[in-house]
Amino acid sequence: MDTNKTTNKTTTTKSASVPRTDAPNAFSEMAEMSAMQSQEAYKKMSAASTETADLIKNSSATALKGLQDYNNKFLEFAHTNSNAAFGFMQKLHDVKSPTDFMELSTEHARTQTQTLAEQAKVLAELVQKIALAGAKPLQEGLGKVLNRAA
């Protein structure tokens, strides 16, 4: 008998407790699907934020134009009021009696009060116009952007 000979017998044992499934494939598919959905959501949000930035930029440009118009109108009114004040001062120089002074002062106060009321009305209407002009495109555009992003 030869004792140096070794016999190699390989036996394969089947694991009875762990059945072979496609779990790794399922996880891989879910990860791919999640990545695709994330990319799609990112693209939508990126497009929405770009559109929103453009809307804000356009709305700001509209508001800036409106503020320039308001400033110009305000300066026009300041010029008109300054001229009225200087005109009043020139007329005061020619006043000879207290009665003339009272009449002139009363007339100036009445006309300036009326003028200031009209100017305030014009400026208020201009502010309202500016606010609506700036807000309307922004409001409409944001509604569209949010609907597309959803």
C-alpha positions as CSV (number, residue, x, y, z in Angstrom):
1,M,0.0,0.0,0.0
2,D,1.2,3.3,-1.0
3,T,0.6,5.8,1.7
4,N,2.0,8.7,-0.2
5,K,-0.9,8.8,-2.5
6,T,-3.5,11.3,-1.6
7,T,-6.9,11.2,-3.0
8,N,-8.5,14.5,-3.8
9,K,-12.2,14.3,-3.8
10,T,-14.0,17.5,-4.4
11,T,-17.4,17.7,-3.2
12,T,-19.6,20.6,-3.9
13,T,-22.1,21.6,-1.4
14,K,-25.2,23.5,-2.2
15,S,-26.2,26.1,0.2
16,A,-29.7,25.3,1.1
17,S,-30.3,28.5,3.1
18,V,-29.5,31.2,0.4
19,P,-31.4,30.8,-2.8
20,R,-29.8,32.4,-5.9
21,T,-31.8,35.4,-7.1
22,D,-31.4,38.4,-9.3
23,A,-31.3,40.9,-6.4
24,P,-28.1,42.6,-7.6
25,N,-29.6,43.1,-11.0
26,A,-32.8,44.6,-9.5
27,F,-30.8,47.0,-7.4
28,S,-28.7,48.0,-10.4
29,E,-31.8,48.7,-12.4
30,M,-33.3,50.7,-9.6
31,A,-30.1,52.7,-9.3
32,E,-30.0,53.4,-13.0
33,M,-33.7,54.4,-13.0
34,S,-33.1,56.7,-10.0
35,A,-30.1,58.3,-11.7
36,M,-32.1,58.9,-14.9
37,Q,-35.0,60.4,-12.9
38,S,-32.6,62.6,-11.0
39,Q,-31.0,63.8,-14.3
40,E,-34.4,64.6,-15.8
41,A,-35.5,66.5,-12.7
42,Y,-32.2,68.4,-12.7
43,K,-32.7,69.3,-16.4
44,K,-36.2,70.6,-15.7
45,M,-35.1,72.6,-12.6
46,S,-32.1,74.0,-14.5
47,A,-34.4,75.1,-17.3
48,A,-36.9,76.5,-14.9
49,S,-34.3,78.5,-13.0
50,T,-32.8,79.9,-16.2
51,E,-36.3,81.0,-17.3
52,T,-37.0,82.5,-13.9
53,A,-33.7,84.4,-14.0
54,D,-34.6,85.7,-17.5
55,L,-38.0,86.8,-16.2
56,I,-36.5,88.6,-13.2
57,K,-34.0,90.3,-15.5
58,N,-36.7,91.4,-17.8
59,S,-39.0,92.5,-15.0
60,S,-36.1,94.4,-13.4
61,A,-35.4,96.2,-16.7
62,T,-39.1,97.1,-17.0
63,A,-39.0,98.4,-13.4
64,L,-35.8,100.4,-14.0
65,K,-37.4,102.0,-17.1
66,G,-40.5,102.8,-15.0
67,L,-38.4,104.3,-12.2
68,Q,-36.6,106.4,-14.8
69,D,-39.9,107.7,-16.1
70,Y,-41.0,108.4,-12.5
71,N,-37.8,110.3,-11.8
72,N,-38.2,112.3,-14.9
73,K,-41.7,113.2,-14.1
74,F,-40.7,114.1,-10.5
75,L,-38.0,116.4,-11.8
76,E,-40.4,118.0,-14.2
77,F,-42.8,118.7,-11.3
78,A,-39.9,120.0,-9.2
79,H,-39.0,122.4,-12.0
80,T,-42.6,123.6,-12.4
81,N,-42.9,124.1,-8.6
82,S,-39.6,126.0,-8.4
83,N,-40.7,128.3,-11.3
84,A,-44.0,128.9,-9.5
85,A,-42.2,129.8,-6.3
86,F,-39.9,132.2,-8.1
87,G,-42.8,133.7,-9.9
88,F,-44.5,134.2,-6.5
89,M,-41.5,135.8,-5.1
90,Q,-41.3,138.3,-8.0
91,K,-44.9,139.2,-7.6
92,L,-44.4,139.7,-3.9
93,H,-41.7,142.2,-4.7
94,D,-44.3,144.4,-6.4
95,V,-46.9,144.2,-3.5
96,K,-47.8,147.6,-2.1
97,S,-50.4,146.9,0.5
98,P,-51.2,144.1,3.1
99,T,-54.4,143.5,1.2
100,D,-52.5,142.8,-2.1
101,F,-50.2,140.5,-0.1
102,M,-53.1,138.5,1.3
103,E,-54.7,138.2,-2.1
104,L,-51.5,137.2,-3.8
105,S,-50.6,134.7,-1.0
106,T,-54.1,133.2,-1.0
107,E,-54.1,132.8,-4.8
108,H,-50.6,131.2,-4.8
109,A,-51.5,128.8,-2.0
110,R,-54.7,127.8,-3.8
111,T,-53.1,127.2,-7.1
112,Q,-50.1,125.4,-5.6
113,T,-52.3,123.2,-3.5
114,Q,-54.3,122.3,-6.6
115,T,-51.1,121.7,-8.7
116,L,-49.6,119.5,-6.0
117,A,-52.7,117.4,-5.7
118,E,-52.7,116.9,-9.5
119,Q,-49.0,116.1,-9.5
120,A,-49.4,113.6,-6.6
121,K,-52.2,111.9,-8.6
122,V,-50.1,111.7,-11.7
123,L,-47.2,110.2,-9.7
124,A,-49.4,107.7,-7.9
125,E,-50.8,106.6,-11.3
126,L,-47.3,106.3,-12.6
127,V,-46.3,104.1,-9.7
128,Q,-49.3,101.9,-10.1
129,K,-48.5,101.5,-13.9
130,I,-44.8,100.7,-13.1
131,A,-45.8,98.1,-10.5
132,L,-48.3,96.4,-12.8
133,A,-45.9,96.5,-15.8
134,G,-43.1,94.9,-13.7
135,A,-45.2,92.4,-11.9
136,K,-47.5,91.1,-14.7
137,P,-44.9,89.4,-16.9
138,L,-43.1,88.0,-13.8
139,Q,-46.4,86.6,-12.4
140,E,-47.4,85.1,-15.7
141,G,-44.0,83.7,-16.5
142,L,-43.5,82.2,-13.1
143,G,-46.8,80.4,-13.4
144,K,-45.7,78.9,-16.7
145,V,-42.2,77.9,-15.4
146,L,-43.6,76.3,-12.3
147,N,-46.2,74.3,-14.3
148,R,-43.4,73.0,-16.6
149,A,-41.2,72.1,-13.7
150,A,-43.9,70.1,-11.9
